[in-house]
């Protein structure tokens, strides 16, 4: 894992504040030195359930007398679980929240001496022209003006960072999905990343809406014509960060609504929970191929 900040090299102590960890009080190499995969998603409860599923699937033995523990329990910002060489961590909603997580996760793994770690984001999204419950494996990301880079404001200047994902990893996930018995669509497609849930995504049901239904549909149809197949709020920041540090990364999201037909997510909770298992099934098949646990 690479750290591109010479200031960190000279720090006697590096406090990973949002994890409640530090390089002097925690033996990060002992705790995390074997990590090969980092799975992340917005919901703390969801990422704990994923960790529990991984524990059952891979039959990882935890130290005697211990259970699955939130390693970041000293803070209430994120939840972090370790199952063998796999981390399952929540990142909250939106680019600012996942950005904090990514910076501290990369530094944690750098301190731990980890190499060739793969980051994978699992999430939910709005689809375009897809039945709810479809899975989109992101090929590349764009913002809501269809630009394929992340724009940051650093020291009063605008900085653009490209946001490309690992095409080989994307293709492998698509191929693995074909080996799983399923009755839902799995496609590779472009993901649009918005800065909010309502206006930037063209929803008509927010507290503020200053455009018409016709303008909304024109925007979404343009997005579809350019290859966009789903909309969420983290992928651009995730992809740009990972590309900048040379981290192999992928995004798998399940659609909860076809935005060409509706704005509101009205599927029953038990149905949504079942849909959320779909990206995980693909990911578990991928992990089983690459891990001898």
CORNOR-V974955 format. One record per backbone hydrogen bond with DSSP energy under -0.5 kcal/mol. NH is the residue of the N-H (numbers start at 1). CO is the residue of the C=O. If there is no record, write none. Layout:
nh=NH co=CO
nh=NH co=CO
This chain:
nh=5 co=3
nh=8 co=5
nh=9 co=5
nh=10 co=6
nh=10 co=7
nh=11 co=8
nh=15 co=13
nh=16 co=14
nh=16 co=21
nh=17 co=15
nh=19 co=16
nh=20 co=16
nh=20 co=17
nh=21 co=16
nh=23 co=14
nh=26 co=22
nh=28 co=26
nh=31 co=27
nh=32 co=28
nh=33 co=29
nh=35 co=32
nh=36 co=85
nh=37 co=85
nh=38 co=118
nh=39 co=87
nh=40 co=120
nh=41 co=89
nh=47 co=43
nh=48 co=44
nh=49 co=45
nh=50 co=46
nh=51 co=47
nh=52 co=48
nh=53 co=49
nh=54 co=50
nh=55 co=51
nh=56 co=52
nh=57 co=53
nh=58 co=54
nh=59 co=55
nh=60 co=55
nh=62 co=60
nh=66 co=63
nh=71 co=69
nh=71 co=80
nh=73 co=70
nh=75 co=72
nh=78 co=18
nh=81 co=88
nh=83 co=86
nh=86 co=83
nh=87 co=37
nh=88 co=81
nh=89 co=39
nh=90 co=79
nh=91 co=41
nh=92 co=42
nh=95 co=233
nh=98 co=94
nh=99 co=95
nh=100 co=96
nh=101 co=97
nh=102 co=98
nh=103 co=99
nh=104 co=100
nh=105 co=101
nh=106 co=102
nh=107 co=103
nh=108 co=104
nh=109 co=105
nh=110 co=106
nh=111 co=107
nh=112 co=108
nh=113 co=110
nh=114 co=109
nh=118 co=36
nh=119 co=248
nh=120 co=38
nh=121 co=250
nh=122 co=40
nh=123 co=252
nh=125 co=254
nh=126 co=231
nh=127 co=257
nh=128 co=229
nh=133 co=255
nh=134 co=131
nh=135 co=185
nh=136 co=253
nh=137 co=135
nh=137 co=187
nh=138 co=136
nh=138 co=251
nh=139 co=189
nh=141 co=163
nh=142 co=191
nh=143 co=147
nh=146 co=143
nh=150 co=161
nh=152 co=150
nh=152 co=159
nh=154 co=152
nh=154 co=157
nh=155 co=153
nh=157 co=154
nh=159 co=152
nh=161 co=150
nh=163 co=148
nh=165 co=139
nh=166 co=249
nh=167 co=165
nh=170 co=166
nh=171 co=167
nh=172 co=168
nh=173 co=169
nh=174 co=170
nh=175 co=171
nh=176 co=172
nh=177 co=173
nh=178 co=174
nh=179 co=175
nh=179 co=176
nh=180 co=177
nh=182 co=180
nh=187 co=135
nh=189 co=137
nh=190 co=227
nh=191 co=140
nh=192 co=230
nh=193 co=142
nh=194 co=192
nh=194 co=232
nh=202 co=199
nh=203 co=198
nh=216 co=212
nh=217 co=213
nh=218 co=214
nh=219 co=215
nh=220 co=216
nh=221 co=217
nh=222 co=218
nh=223 co=219
nh=224 co=220
nh=225 co=221
nh=226 co=222
nh=226 co=223
nh=227 co=224
nh=228 co=223
nh=229 co=190
nh=230 co=190
nh=231 co=126
nh=232 co=192
nh=238 co=234
nh=239 co=235
nh=240 co=236
nh=241 co=237
nh=242 co=238
nh=243 co=239
nh=244 co=240
nh=245 co=241
nh=246 co=243
nh=247 co=242
nh=248 co=117
nh=250 co=119
nh=252 co=121
nh=253 co=136
nh=254 co=123
nh=255 co=134
nh=256 co=125
nh=259 co=127
nh=259 co=257
nh=261 co=258
nh=262 co=258
nh=266 co=264
nh=271 co=268
nh=272 co=268
nh=273 co=269
nh=274 co=270
nh=275 co=271
nh=276 co=272
nh=277 co=273
nh=277 co=274
nh=278 co=275
nh=279 co=275
nh=280 co=276
nh=281 co=277
nh=282 co=278
nh=283 co=279
nh=284 co=280
nh=285 co=281
nh=286 co=282
nh=287 co=283
nh=288 co=284
nh=289 co=285
nh=290 co=286
nh=291 co=287
nh=293 co=291
